[in-house]
Amino acid sequence: MWEAIKLGKKLGAEKFDMWGSLGPNYDQSNDWAGFTRFKEGYATKFTEFVGSYDLVINPILYKAYNAVYSLREIYLKFK
């Protein structure tokens, strides 16, 4: 992330979308709170955009991916 910020400054960028932060008045115990605080340290302005969506090209592989992802989430909760 830091290298992208430096490159943007070098190229004269005035804005940098650091996608994925929590909204205003977020819960400090949220897993993303640290990342959001990091971004707030750059005097950011919160702007909300439309969420991201998956473009499903292969429904069978997509279902398999989601099943594995769900199992991963369960595993990580008990780790």
Backbone as CSV, one residue per row, in Angstrom:
resi,resn,N_x,N_y,N_z,CA_x,CA_y,CA_z,C_x,C_y,C_z
1,MET,0.839,-1.188,0.000,0.000,0.000,0.000,0.882,1.249,0.000
2,TRP,1.918,1.218,0.825,2.786,2.392,0.924,3.469,2.692,-0.409
3,GLU,3.901,1.662,-1.124,4.541,1.865,-2.419,3.551,2.470,-3.418
4,ALA,2.293,2.053,-3.364,1.271,2.627,-4.248,1.050,4.102,-3.927
5,ILE,1.056,4.442,-2.657,0.906,5.842,-2.251,2.076,6.672,-2.771
6,LYS,3.288,6.159,-2.615,4.469,6.883,-3.090,4.432,7.069,-4.606
7,LEU,4.039,6.031,-5.335,3.950,6.133,-6.789,2.896,7.163,-7.189
8,GLY,1.762,7.148,-6.516,0.725,8.127,-6.808,1.208,9.551,-6.599
9,LYS,1.923,9.779,-5.505,2.466,11.121,-5.240,3.445,11.521,-6.336
10,LYS,4.289,10.572,-6.730,5.289,10.834,-7.769,4.625,11.203,-9.094
11,LEU,3.485,10.560,-9.387,2.773,10.812,-10.635,1.797,11.985,-10.544
12,GLY,1.727,12.620,-9.371,0.887,13.803,-9.203,-0.568,13.508,-8.879
13,ALA,-0.855,12.305,-8.435,-2.238,11.954,-8.089,-2.700,12.779,-6.892
14,GLU,-3.936,13.186,-6.936,-4.506,13.951,-5.837,-5.446,13.123,-4.987
15,LYS,-5.899,11.986,-5.508,-6.804,11.115,-4.769,-6.329,9.675,-4.887
16,PHE,-6.607,8.907,-3.853,-6.237,7.498,-3.842,-7.343,6.725,-3.138
17,ASP,-7.978,5.827,-3.849,-9.069,5.037,-3.282,-8.472,3.875,-2.500
18,MET,-8.562,3.956,-1.182,-8.036,2.880,-0.332,-9.191,1.990,0.104
19,TRP,-9.887,1.454,-0.849,-11.065,0.611,-0.721,-11.047,-0.256,0.530
20,GLY,-12.207,-0.440,1.112,-12.359,-1.427,2.162,-12.404,-0.913,3.581
21,SER,-12.613,0.358,3.775,-12.674,0.837,5.153,-14.085,0.718,5.708
22,LEU,-14.177,0.821,7.002,-15.474,0.831,7.667,-16.076,2.224,7.562
23,GLY,-17.373,2.314,7.721,-18.049,3.602,7.639,-17.829,4.442,8.886
24,PRO,-18.389,5.641,8.885,-18.269,6.506,10.066,-18.860,5.831,11.308
25,ASN,-18.362,6.192,12.461,-18.825,5.656,13.754,-18.746,4.131,13.824
26,TYR,-17.659,3.585,13.320,-17.485,2.134,13.295,-17.165,1.570,14.675
27,ASP,-17.411,0.299,14.830,-17.138,-0.434,16.070,-15.636,-0.691,16.167
28,GLN,-15.000,-0.198,17.218,-13.554,-0.331,17.403,-13.097,-1.777,17.528
29,SER,-14.025,-2.682,17.847,-13.634,-4.093,17.983,-13.753,-4.851,16.659
30,ASN,-14.211,-4.189,15.603,-14.328,-4.821,14.293,-12.939,-5.196,13.774
31,ASP,-12.857,-6.311,13.057,-11.572,-6.764,12.522,-10.924,-5.748,11.586
32,TRP,-11.723,-4.901,10.946,-11.201,-3.909,10.008,-10.896,-2.564,10.665
33,ALA,-11.085,-2.449,11.972,-10.902,-1.160,12.656,-9.469,-0.639,12.532
34,GLY,-8.498,-1.500,12.667,-7.099,-1.066,12.561,-6.776,-0.536,11.174
35,PHE,-7.273,-1.224,10.157,-7.051,-0.797,8.781,-7.726,0.546,8.527
36,THR,-8.925,0.717,9.068,-9.648,1.979,8.914,-8.896,3.106,9.623
37,ARG,-8.393,2.853,10.827,-7.613,3.878,11.551,-6.358,4.255,10.764
38,PHE,-5.710,3.252,10.146,-4.525,3.516,9.329,-4.864,4.518,8.225
39,LYS,-5.996,4.290,7.554,-6.378,5.165,6.446,-6.822,6.531,6.945
40,GLU,-7.444,6.580,8.111,-7.859,7.872,8.675,-6.643,8.740,8.978
41,GLY,-5.502,8.120,9.201,-4.275,8.856,9.490,-3.787,9.700,8.325
42,TYR,-4.367,9.513,7.158,-3.990,10.298,5.988,-4.978,11.431,5.733
43,ALA,-5.693,11.863,6.760,-6.685,12.943,6.656,-7.678,12.650,5.534
44,THR,-8.214,11.443,5.573,-9.108,10.989,4.510,-10.503,11.573,4.628
45,LYS,-11.229,11.518,3.531,-12.634,11.886,3.501,-13.390,10.620,3.135
46,PHE,-14.312,10.198,3.987,-15.075,8.983,3.729,-16.072,9.235,2.604
47,THR,-16.000,8.397,1.577,-16.929,8.457,0.455,-17.466,7.062,0.229
48,GLU,-18.777,6.923,0.204,-19.373,5.605,0.028,-19.761,5.394,-1.429
49,PHE,-19.351,4.249,-1.977,-19.666,3.873,-3.345,-20.558,2.646,-3.345
50,VAL,-21.041,2.272,-4.503,-21.802,1.035,-4.667,-20.887,-0.124,-4.290
51,GLY,-21.441,-1.152,-3.675,-20.645,-2.302,-3.282,-20.096,-3.066,-4.474
52,SER,-19.233,-4.010,-4.199,-18.671,-4.833,-5.271,-19.531,-6.080,-5.466
53,TYR,-19.514,-6.588,-6.666,-20.321,-7.758,-7.023,-19.468,-8.758,-7.792
54,ASP,-19.831,-10.013,-7.708,-19.135,-11.053,-8.451,-19.801,-11.254,-9.807
55,LEU,-18.983,-11.380,-10.841,-19.468,-11.745,-12.160,-19.236,-13.246,-12.297
56,VAL,-20.299,-14.019,-12.248,-20.189,-15.474,-12.258,-20.122,-15.957,-13.701
57,ILE,-18.982,-16.523,-14.071,-18.779,-17.043,-15.414,-18.998,-18.550,-15.442
58,ASN,-18.595,-19.209,-14.357,-18.756,-20.659,-14.267,-19.498,-20.968,-12.965
59,PRO,-20.801,-21.187,-13.018,-21.607,-21.381,-11.807,-21.147,-22.562,-10.940
60,ILE,-20.683,-23.621,-11.549,-20.244,-24.792,-10.775,-18.991,-24.454,-9.965
61,LEU,-18.006,-23.847,-10.618,-16.787,-23.454,-9.896,-17.087,-22.380,-8.845
62,TYR,-18.023,-21.508,-9.149,-18.383,-20.455,-8.206,-19.003,-21.056,-6.937
63,LYS,-19.869,-22.041,-7.106,-20.460,-22.711,-5.941,-19.389,-23.439,-5.138
64,ALA,-18.458,-24.098,-5.821,-17.361,-24.790,-5.133,-16.504,-23.787,-4.363
65,TYR,-16.188,-22.668,-4.998,-15.399,-21.626,-4.336,-16.110,-21.134,-3.074
66,ASN,-17.394,-20.842,-3.181,-18.150,-20.358,-2.024,-18.209,-21.391,-0.907
67,ALA,-18.314,-22.673,-1.266,-18.330,-23.729,-0.249,-16.995,-23.770,0.492
68,VAL,-15.908,-23.718,-0.251,-14.570,-23.741,0.366,-14.367,-22.489,1.211
69,TYR,-14.809,-21.347,0.717,-14.676,-20.099,1.465,-15.445,-20.173,2.785
70,SER,-16.638,-20.732,2.751,-17.438,-20.882,3.971,-16.746,-21.797,4.977
71,LEU,-16.182,-22.889,4.493,-15.437,-23.795,5.376,-14.221,-23.095,5.978
72,ARG,-13.556,-22.286,5.182,-12.400,-21.517,5.666,-12.812,-20.568,6.786
73,GLU,-13.934,-19.885,6.604,-14.435,-18.955,7.622,-14.733,-19.707,8.930
74,ILE,-15.352,-20.854,8.826,-15.645,-21.663,10.020,-14.349,-22.083,10.692
75,TYR,-13.398,-22.556,9.916,-12.101,-22.982,10.449,-11.414,-21.832,11.197
76,LEU,-11.416,-20.653,10.590,-10.721,-19.516,11.192,-11.385,-19.053,12.489
77,LYS,-12.685,-19.250,12.622,-13.364,-18.890,13.863,-12.934,-19.767,15.025
78,PHE,-12.608,-21.027,14.731,-12.233,-21.962,15.786,-10.732,-22.094,15.973
79,LYS,-9.967,-21.458,15.131,-8.507,-21.543,15.200,-7.972,-20.845,16.410
